[in-house]
Amino acid sequence: MSENQIRLGVDIGGTFTDVVLETPDNSYSTKVLTTYAAPEDAILTGIDKVCSLGGVNPASVEQMIHGTTLATNALIERRGAKTALVTTSGFRDVMEMRTESRFEQYDLNLTLPTPLLPRNRRYVLPERMDARGEVLIPLERPAIEQLADELAAANYESIAIGLLHSYVNDAHEKMIRDVFTERMPEVMLSLSSEVSPQMREYERFNTTVANAYIKPLMKSYLSRLEGRLRESGITCPVFLMHSGGGIISLENAAEFPVRLVESGPAGGAVFAADVAARHGLENVLSFDMGGTTAKICLIKNQTPKTARVFEVARTYRFKKGSGMPISIPVIDMVEIGAGGGSLAHVDAMNQIRVGPESAGSEPGPACYGRGGKHAAVTDADLTLGKLDPDNFAGGTIPLNKADSEAALQCDIGSQLGMDANESAWGVAEVVDENMANAARVHAVENGEDLSQYTMIAFGGAAPLHAARLCQKLGIERCLVPQGAGVGSAIGFLRAPFSFESNRTVFMKLTAFEPERIKQLFTEMEEEATTFVRACDATADILKDHKIYMRYAGQGWEIPVPLTTDEARTPNVDTYTERFETTYRTLFGRSVEGMEIEVTVWSVNAYTTPLASEKLLQQPAPENVQTQTTRALFDSATGKSIDAAVHSRTALAAGNQVAGPAIITEDETTVIVPSDRFARVLTDNTVEVAVKGESR
């Protein structure tokens, strides 16, 4: 990956599609409304705009990196293909039985989420492997052929194959695949031993079914996109951002689309990590707020926190456990329905609620004038004076304040006896408190004190709300980087090519098998490297090794990093010491006399990321004034104040602005409350800090 290439980063969001063009000398960006029926239309419109801005012929683009919410939305909205699951006899209902966990402990009327596939689309075959991969009940070909004919008659588009313990021995899954391919060559197949070769059949079956469910949709979309790009003269390679924060080839993305479910938010976390590296920050809270959702991620030592399992489409007040578990490598973040398009309403308890429903881009918030009648967060921001109705999105989308006030009065004020301004204040405070509370919980779960963190805010809506969030969380400093409004798309251009291979091989340290471990890591290194080589045939490839360990009897594991030497020359004493050190870091103490187990082994292969330029020394601060002001409602005091309005393009490095102030740009707006100031740093990042806290 070269810094001298002409490259495109494209992020499809729930409301806007962001496009960034990066040339050796400069970068250009734009936001266009997402076109749901044909997402590629918005991409091509955005590409035309940025290429025109940069004076670049689209045919000169050498690389395009793309992230999208299409996979996520298809799962949430249940708009996937007609899909079947084939599993082991006796395990047909695993997806419906879930686990023993109750995500709302005391709710007697708890309603469990509906599985992605109804029972009549889940089929079984008589076969059985044990946990060591030994055959207990052999699988017979005639049984597979009979089921293949039944599935063919039902006209399924896609089939998920998930057998018990196939992560240890995949012979039966491959046998089913071979027979199905012979008898139904047009049907798409997804094997759990390839999609998610890990223990815990509930998560593995869900992940495989999700992959099969969205595979026809994503293959069709990616094929259409590639065709439309070629028609426009863009023949460069197209790569996809995956949920783990790296880039994979278009072909691998089409085969394993479940890896794209968190691709957009992952790009944002990579963007924030790059900013953290540039500024030498060790503890960062990444805050990404767009048109549909807000995402919060902890970044330690310039590296986003990662996980092996996450949930899509939480249905019960965003409670952990109420969604669809997806077992793939992913950047660990909390995501809530709090974006600019999130709709506000009054519930049965006369409380203001915001989200998760969103107005999206069609019709959009009431102020867009596209037919939206209900109040969204953007309507509240406009009413409170945070947005300029004539210069939203660079003036391409004029906003109607009267429509916002009417929607707020109808949806909120009429029920609570408040005027439009007070209703907007209520909506803003609720959405900010929702996000602050999510950040608090995420920090506590990870044993972190947010008062020691710096916030990095990006996404079209985040700079509008970041300072208020900092006030609520006790964070003294926030950075709004240049290009914040299209941060995820920029993040795509900073990400390495990468692929993480995971395998479940259960092993007690009292039965340590060094040779087996060597072979396992070798196989995973080869698999992960093959995926990366499909993107870049010549780059140097680095590898990170990790194992997931626990004390015997515990229900979940903790990730334990290993050096390359520790992976290739395994030693039981080293593994024990590594686990106990990590365990003490997380929980304060280790447990003497308990047996230790390894459940999952992991290798992440990746190319060297583009180096982050270190920040130059800051110039002496220089206070700047402006004659332009605008009425801005200060949520902290509940009063309207006159705020100075500055254009970001008119501010130079070292310029300092005292709050209350508003800093405007085409893709977002930075709000500076009265207790804070803003300063422009040498890389054009805007620092918003508590007065007297400049550093």
PyMOL commands that set and color helices and strands:
alter all, ss='L'
color gray80, all
select helices_A, chain A and resi 39-54+58-60+70-76+94-97+119-121+141-153+171-183+192-195+201-231+250-255+257-260+263-279+366-368+377-383+392-395+401-416+420-445+450-452+462-473+484-492+509-511+514-533+564-568+572-587+648-650
alter helices_A, ss='H'
color red, helices_A
select strands_A, chain A and resi 7-12+16-22+27-33+63-68+83-88+122-125+128-129+135-137+158-162+188-191+238-241+247-249+283-289+294-300+303-304+306-312+324-331+333-336+342-346+352-358+454-458+477-480+498-508+541-551+558-562+596-607+622-623+629-634+639-647+655-658+661-664+669-672+676-680+686-690
alter strands_A, ss='S'
color yellow, strands_A
deselect
rebuild
show_as cartoon
